[in-house]
Amino acid sequence: METMTGAEFRVARERLGVTGAWIAAQLGVQDRTVRRWDAGTSVIPPRVAAQVRSMLAATDDFIDQVTAAIREDGDTVVPIYIDDEQLWEHWPDVTYPASWHRAALGRVAERIPGLRLRYMHEEVPE
């Protein structure tokens, strides 16, 4: 298994758009362990590096699928979720937090010129 540096771990976590507390819970470690990994002061076990890379790959797949669906449908405005409760109300099977969804949809918006993002309750100004 391939290892991961603290910098790579932190960039991956931030790219996922998740907090240290959330990823700690997913990885079955304490928050302070994630803070040490983020700071590069503790070695990241290969199994953790593999799990984080798997999360990144799943996120990239999600982004590819959403991008394709939006292009096919011709949507110009896409809803995002202001908090976890709202996300899980609409997508109960999703295990990631709303911050992950917002980060992912931000990357989708980078791929589709003119795509607008809005919160569920928000009107889009003309």
N, C-alpha and C positions, 0 to 999 in steps of 0.2 A: 504494500500500500504506500501511496505517496504521502509525504508529510505536507504541512502547511505552516508558513510563518505567521507570526502575530499580525503583521501588516496585511497579509493575504486574507486572514480570518476576518479582520475588521472590515476590510473592503468588501468582502463577500457578505458579511452581515448587513453592512450599510446598503449594499446593492439590493439585497433582499428587502430592505426597508423595515427591518424588525429590530426591536429593542434587545438589549443584552438579557433582560429578564425573560423575554419570550423564548429566545434561542436557548437559554439555559434550561428552561423547562422542557423544551423539545429534546435536548441532548441529555437530559437527566443529570445535570450538574448544578452546582451552586452559582448564584449570580457573581460572586467574587471570583470564581474560576473563569468565567467569561471576561470579567474586567482584566484579569491577568493575561488572558490570551489576547485581548484587544491591545493591551499595552506591550505585548511581546516579552513579558517577564516569566511566562510559563510555557512549557512545551505542549503543543497541541497533539494529542494522540492521533495516530493514523485513522482509527475508526471515526473520530470526530471530523477529521478532514474529509473523509469519504462521505459522511452524512451531510456536511455542509455543501460539498460539491453536488451531491444528489439533489439537495434543495435548489441549488442554482440551476441545475439541468431541468428540473421540473418547472421552475419559474420561466426559464427560456422557452420551454415547450408551450406553456400557458400563453406567453406573449406571442409566439408564432401563431397559435390557434386563434387568439382574439384578433390579432392583426388581419389574418385571412378572413375571418367572419365579418369584420367591419368593412373590409374592402369589398367583399361579396355583397353585403347588404347595402352598401353605399351610405352608411350612417355618417353624419357629420358631427353629432353630439352624442357623447357616451356618458352614462351616469357612473359615478364613483360613490363610495360610502364614507360618511363622515366619522363613523365609529364602528367598533367590532359588532355591536348589537345589530346595527342596521345591515351590515354585510351578512351576518349569520341569519338574519330574518329572511333575506332574499336567497341566500346560498347556504343552507344549513349543513351541507357536507364539507364545506371549506374549513380547513383546520388552521389556515394562516390568518393573521390579523388584518384589519382594514388598512393599516399602514403598508403592509405588503401589497395589497391590491392597488393602493394609490401609486406606489412606486412602480409596479408592473404596468399600470395604465399610463403612467408618465412616459415609460419607455415605448409603449405602443404609439402614443401621441408623437413621439420623435420620429417614428417611421411613417406616419401618415400626415402629410402636410395639410394644415387647415382643420384637423380634428380638434374638437372642443370637448373639454371635460366639465362635468357639472355634478354637484351634489344632488342627491335624489330630490330634495326640496327646492332646489335652486332653478330659477329661470335664467336662460341664457340671453344676455343683452344682444341686440342686433348690431 
